[in-house]
Amino acid sequence: MTSSPPRTAPAQDLDTAELPPLIPPLRRALKHPRLMHYNRLAALVLLTNLAFLWASWPLRTPTLGHAALANLALAVLVRQQYVINALFRLATWAPTTWPLKVRWTLGKVYHFGGLHVGGALAGSLWFVALTVRLTAEGTDVPLTAVSWTLIALLLFIIATAFPPFRSRFHDHFEKIHRFGGWTALALFWAHTILSGERVGLWVLAVVTFSVALPWMRLRKVDVRIEHPSSHVVLARFDHGETPFAGSSTAISRSPLTEWHSFANVPTPGESGFRLTISRAGDWTGAFIDDRPSRVWVKGITTAGVANIETLFEKVVYVATGSGIGPCLPHLLAAEVPSRLVWATRSPRTTYGDALVDEILAVQPHALIWDTSLDGKPDMVRLAHAAYRDFGAEAVICISNKKLTWQVVHGLERRGIPAYGAIWDS
């Protein structure tokens, strides 16, 4: 069998197909990456806090503390796995009979990280104001010391969370966020106890339980590694859990220092699941070369971006390379009619005949573009061609950051609902 199924048009025609015109300038401006829903949600939190500031002026000292704690609780709780799954269930509850514009917006539910950013920034600002007020009032030394130490820690966590540092030193960002967050939580307990604030104790109890809950499910499980090539492995798990299609599992070989999330690929009618792990850095490279027999998992499986497919009558999946992993469970489940566009180098050599045949069995009309034969395609044009020919309502892209944003914003600027990861964690 050839490395890809027959195409409905020559590769050159698909790669140069005419795109629809851009939408009007005002609507197009709202599709700019700087105005994506992630940033809108962060701005909404900050504006809500400004409204609260205006309505509550002049502010009493306890109000400053309550506002700080409420915002920081929002920042933590919105990242909780159960909350994330609940947000996805709520957003995808809408039937496909609702107007497309409404469903288009609901599909952006995975931008919830904007609430985390807005809450963290607003909460830190409120806490700075509280500390300045307490210091001016001449509060006791232990409370002042804890307050300023906490401010220094919060500012350090925020500074290292900005994209330039986070993208370049992601492992360090992850450790700072984890251990810094735990330390900040302990300092908030000390601050609340020293200030005698009873309401804060209840809020902190909820936040602490939220943080601890995934770690209460920490366990080491067996994994069986299949090695179709030196670039990719298929990690098979069967430890009594079959996750839902479109979820992800975080795994680690050193649970206190580094975690990596991968899309779960359950096979309908079978127990267990697979993870597709490609060589994309030191950790994945070592995993592929070492092929461990056991790894750590924690928490529960969590919904991912492609779960929004149920909001639409038909969708197109666009993937490059190992991006096929998050798409595969949806293609196998076939809950929503879909069409696949997959560009990758030598698919059968890299991923194995079994995986490619499995894809073609459920997607006989898929376009599998072998970049070693046809070169790198214009993915925006390929996505639009599939969207047009299949009569789809939306496009879901799973690729690297640059190409994902190129496809998503390239299509949305032309009035086509498109979705893809936003790398906010």
C-alpha positions in Angstrom: 0.0 0.0 0.0 1.2 3.5 -0.7 2.1 5.9 2.1 -1.1 7.9 1.5 -4.6 7.3 0.0 -5.5 8.6 -3.4 -6.2 12.3 -3.5 -9.3 13.8 -5.0 -7.0 16.4 -6.8 -3.4 16.7 -7.6 -1.2 17.9 -4.8 -0.3 21.1 -6.6 -4.0 22.0 -7.0 -4.8 21.4 -3.3 -1.8 23.4 -2.2 -2.7 26.4 -4.4 -6.4 26.4 -4.0 -7.9 29.9 -3.8 -8.8 31.1 -0.3 -12.0 33.0 0.4 -11.8 36.8 0.9 -11.0 38.3 4.3 -13.9 39.4 6.5 -14.5 43.1 7.0 -11.7 45.0 8.9 -13.6 45.5 12.2 -14.5 41.8 12.5 -11.1 40.9 11.3 -9.4 43.0 14.0 -11.3 40.9 16.7 -9.6 37.8 15.3 -6.1 39.2 15.8 -4.0 37.0 18.2 -3.7 39.8 20.7 -7.5 39.9 21.0 -8.0 36.1 21.3 -10.5 35.0 24.0 -7.6 34.1 26.3 -6.6 37.8 26.5 -10.2 38.9 26.6 -10.9 36.7 29.7 -7.9 38.1 31.4 -9.0 41.6 30.6 -12.5 40.8 31.8 -11.2 39.8 35.2 -9.2 43.0 35.5 -12.1 45.2 34.5 -14.4 43.4 36.9 -11.9 44.2 39.7 -11.7 47.8 38.6 -15.5 48.0 38.8 -15.4 46.5 42.3 -12.8 49.0 43.3 -15.0 51.9 42.1 -18.1 50.5 43.8 -16.4 49.8 47.1 -14.4 53.0 47.5 -13.2 53.9 50.0 -11.8 50.5 50.7 -11.6 49.0 54.2 -8.5 46.8 55.1 -10.5 43.5 55.3 -11.9 44.3 51.8 -8.4 44.4 50.4 -7.7 41.0 51.8 -10.9 39.4 50.7 -10.4 40.7 47.1 -6.8 39.4 47.0 -7.8 36.0 48.2 -10.9 35.7 45.9 -8.8 36.5 42.8 -6.0 34.2 43.8 -8.5 31.4 44.5 -9.9 31.9 41.0 -6.4 31.6 39.6 -5.9 28.3 41.3 -9.3 26.7 41.0 -9.7 27.4 37.2 -6.7 25.1 36.7 -8.2 22.2 38.7 -8.8 19.1 36.6 -12.4 18.6 37.7 -13.2 22.3 37.1 -11.6 22.1 33.6 -13.7 19.0 32.7 -16.8 20.8 34.1 -16.1 23.8 31.9 -15.8 21.7 28.8 -19.0 19.8 29.6 -20.9 23.0 30.2 -19.6 24.6 26.9 -20.3 21.6 24.8 -23.7 21.0 26.1 -25.1 23.4 23.5 -26.9 21.6 20.6 -25.8 22.0 17.0 -29.1 23.7 16.3 -27.8 26.8 18.1 -26.5 29.7 15.9 -23.0 29.1 14.6 -21.7 32.3 16.1 -22.8 31.2 19.5 -21.2 27.8 19.1 -18.1 29.4 17.6 -17.6 31.3 20.8 -18.4 28.4 23.1 -15.7 26.4 21.3 -13.2 28.8 22.7 -13.7 27.3 26.2 -10.1 26.1 26.3 -9.0 29.7 26.6 -10.0 29.5 30.3 -6.4 30.1 31.2 -7.1 33.8 30.7 -9.1 33.6 34.0 -6.0 32.2 35.6 -3.8 35.0 34.4 -6.4 37.7 35.3 -7.0 36.3 38.7 -3.3 36.0 39.5 -2.5 39.6 38.4 -5.5 41.1 40.1 -5.0 39.1 43.3 -1.3 40.1 43.5 -2.2 43.8 43.0 -4.8 43.6 45.7 -2.3 41.9 48.1 0.3 44.6 47.4 -2.3 47.3 48.3 -3.2 45.3 51.5 0.5 45.0 52.5 1.1 48.7 51.9 -1.9 49.6 54.1 -0.9 47.2 56.9 2.7 48.5 56.8 1.4 52.1 57.0 -0.9 51.2 59.9 2.1 49.8 61.8 1.0 46.2 62.1 3.1 43.6 64.0 6.5 42.6 62.7 5.7 38.9 61.9 2.7 39.8 59.7 4.7 42.5 57.9 7.6 40.1 57.3 5.3 37.4 55.9 3.4 40.0 53.7 6.5 41.4 52.0 8.1 37.9 51.6 4.9 36.8 49.9 4.9 39.8 47.6 8.4 39.1 46.5 7.5 35.5 45.8 4.4 36.4 43.8 6.2 38.9 41.7 8.9 36.3 41.0 6.3 33.8 39.9 4.6 36.3 37.7 7.8 37.5 36.1 8.9 34.0 35.2 5.5 33.2 33.8 5.7 35.7 31.0 6.1 34.1 27.5 9.7 35.0 26.8 10.9 33.2 30.0 8.3 30.4 29.9 8.9 29.4 26.3 12.7 29.5 26.6 13.1 27.9 30.0 9.9 25.9 30.3 11.3 23.3 32.7 12.4 26.1 35.1 9.1 27.8 34.7 7.3 24.6 35.7 9.4 24.1 38.8 9.1 27.7 39.9 5.3 27.6 39.4 5.0 24.4 41.3 7.3 24.9 44.3 6.8 28.7 44.3 3.0 28.1 44.3 3.2 25.7 47.2 5.4 28.1 49.2 3.0 31.0 48.5 0.1 28.9 49.7 1.9 28.1 52.9 2.7 31.8 53.4 -1.0 32.7 52.8 -1.9 30.3 55.6 0.6 32.0 57.9 -0.7 35.4 56.9 -4.3 34.5 57.4 -3.7 33.0 60.8 -1.6 35.9 61.9 -4.3 38.4 60.8 -7.1 36.4 62.5 -9.2 36.3 59.3 -11.7 33.5 59.6 -13.3 33.8 56.1 -9.8 33.5 54.6 -9.2 30.1 56.3 -12.2 28.6 54.6 -11.1 29.8 51.2 -7.6 28.6 51.8 -8.9 25.2 52.8 -10.7 24.9 49.5 -7.7 26.1 47.5 -5.4 23.7 49.4 -7.7 20.7 48.8 -7.8 21.7 45.1 -4.0 21.7 44.9 -3.5 18.5 46.8 -6.3 16.5 45.0 -4.2 15.4 41.9 -1.3 14.4 44.2 -3.6 12.2 46.2 -4.0 10.1 43.1 -0.2 9.9 42.4 0.7 6.3 41.5 3.3 4.4 39.5 1.9 2.3 36.7 3.2 -0.2 34.1 3.7 0.9 30.5 4.4 -1.1 27.4 6.4 0.6 24.7 6.0 0.0 21.0 8.9 1.5 18.9 7.8 1.9 15.2 10.8 4.2 14.6 13.6 6.2 16.3 11.4 9.3 16.2 8.2 8.0 17.9 7.0 5.4 20.4 3.5 4.3 21.3 3.1 3.9 25.1 0.4 1.5 26.0 -1.3 1.6 29.4 -3.9 -0.7 31.0 -4.0 0.0 34.7 -7.8 -0.2 35.1 -8.6 3.1 33.5 -10.0 3.8 30.0 -10.1 7.5 29.5 -12.6 9.3 27.3 -11.7 10.4 23.8 -10.1 13.8 23.7 -8.6 13.7 27.2 -5.0 13.8 28.2 -2.8 12.2 30.8 0.2 13.7 32.5 3.2 11.3 33.0 6.5 11.7 34.7 9.7 9.8 35.5 10.5 12.2 38.4 7.1 13.5 39.8 8.5 16.4 41.8 10.4 18.0 38.9 8.8 17.4 35.5 5.5 16.4 34.0 4.4 16.0 30.4 0.9 15.7 29.1 -0.1 13.6 26.0 -3.4 12.9 24.4 -5.0 9.6 25.3 -5.9 7.3 22.5 -8.5 4.8 23.7 -9.6 2.1 21.2 -13.4 1.7 21.2 -14.4 -1.6 22.8 -10.9 -2.2 24.4 -9.6 -1.4 27.8 -6.6 0.9 28.4 -5.2 3.5 26.0 -2.2 4.6 24.1 0.0 7.8 24.1 1.9 8.8 21.0 5.2 10.3 22.1 7.5 11.9 19.5 11.1 13.0 19.9 10.7 16.8 20.6 13.3 17.5 23.3 15.5 16.1 26.0 12.7 14.4 28.0 10.9 12.8 25.1 14.2 11.8 23.5 15.3 10.0 26.7 11.9 8.4 27.0 12.1 7.0 23.5 15.7 5.8 23.9 15.3 4.3 27.4 11.8 2.8 27.0 10.9 2.8 30.7 8.6 0.0 32.0 6.9 2.1 34.6 6.0 5.8 34.9 4.2 8.1 37.3 0.7 9.4 36.7 -1.4 11.7 38.8 -4.9 13.2 39.0 -7.5 12.4 36.4 -7.7 12.5 32.7 -8.5 16.1 31.5 -10.4 17.4 28.5 -8.4 18.9 25.6 -9.2 21.3 22.9 -10.6 18.8 20.4 -13.5 18.0 22.7 -15.3 21.1 21.3 -16.0 19.0 18.1 -19.5 18.1 19.4 -20.5 21.7 19.0 -20.5 21.2 15.2 -22.2 19.0 12.7 -19.0 18.3 10.7 -15.3 19.1 11.5 -12.0 19.0 9.7 -9.0 17.8 11.7 -5.6 19.3 10.5 -2.5 17.7 12.0 1.2 17.6 11.3 3.6 15.0 12.6 2.7 13.6 16.0 -0.3 15.9 16.1 -2.1 12.9 14.8 -2.1 11.6 18.4 -4.7 14.0 19.8 -6.8 13.6 16.6 -6.8 9.8 16.5 -9.2 9.2 19.5 -11.8 11.4 17.9 -11.4 9.8 14.5 -11.8 6.3 16.0 -14.8 7.3 18.2 -16.4 8.9 15.1 -18.9 10.8 17.3 -18.9 13.7 14.9 -18.4 13.3 11.1 -14.9 14.4 10.3 -12.3 14.6 7.6 -8.5 14.4 8.3 -5.7 16.3 6.7 -2.4 15.0 8.0 1.0 16.3 6.8 4.0 14.3 8.0 7.3 12.9 6.8 7.2 9.3 5.6 4.1 8.3 7.7 4.5 4.5 7.4 8.2 4.6 8.1 7.8 6.9 11.1 4.6 5.7 12.7 4.3 2.1 11.4 1.9 0.4 9.0 -0.5 -0.6 11.8 -1.2 3.0 12.8 -1.5 4.4 9.3 -3.9 1.5 8.3 -5.9 2.1 11.5 -6.3 5.7 10.4 -7.3 4.8 6.8 -9.8 2.3 8.1 -11.9 5.0 9.8 -10.8 7.9 7.4 -10.7 6.3 3.9 -10.9 9.8 2.3 -8.2 11.3 4.5 -5.5 13.5 2.9 -2.2 12.2 4.2 0.5 14.5 2.8 3.9 12.9 2.7 6.3 15.8 3.1 9.3 13.7 2.0 7.6 13.3 -1.4 5.6 16.5 -1.9 7.5 19.0 0.3 5.8 21.2 3.0 2.3 22.3 1.9 0.4 25.4 2.6 -1.7 24.1 5.5 -4.2 27.0 5.5 -5.1 26.2 1.9 -5.3 22.4 2.5 -7.5 23.0 5.6 -9.8 25.3 3.6 -10.0 22.9 0.7 -11.1 20.1 3.1 -13.5 22.4 4.9 -15.1 23.4 1.7 -15.3 20.0 0.0 -16.5 18.2 3.2 -19.1 20.9 4.0 -17.6 21.3 7.6 -18.6 23.9 10.2 -15.2 24.1 11.9 -11.5 23.2 11.7 -9.4 21.8 14.5 -5.6 22.1 14.1 -3.1 20.1 16.1 0.4 21.1 15.3 3.4 23.1 16.5 2.7 26.6 17.9 3.7 28.6 14.8 1.7 26.5 12.3 -1.3 26.1 14.6 -1.7 29.8 15.0 -1.1 30.3 11.2 -3.9 27.9 10.4 -6.3 29.1 13.2 -5.9 32.8 12.5 -5.6 32.4 8.8 -9.0 30.7 8.7 -10.8 32.9 11.3 -9.8 36.0 9.4 -11.8 34.5 6.6 -14.9 33.8 8.7 -14.2 30.1 9.4 -14.4 28.8 13.0 -10.9 27.3 13.8 -9.4 26.0 17.0 -5.9 24.9 18.2 -3.8 24.8 21.3 -2.7 28.2 22.8 0.3 26.9 24.9 -0.7 28.7 28.1 0.7 26.1 30.5 
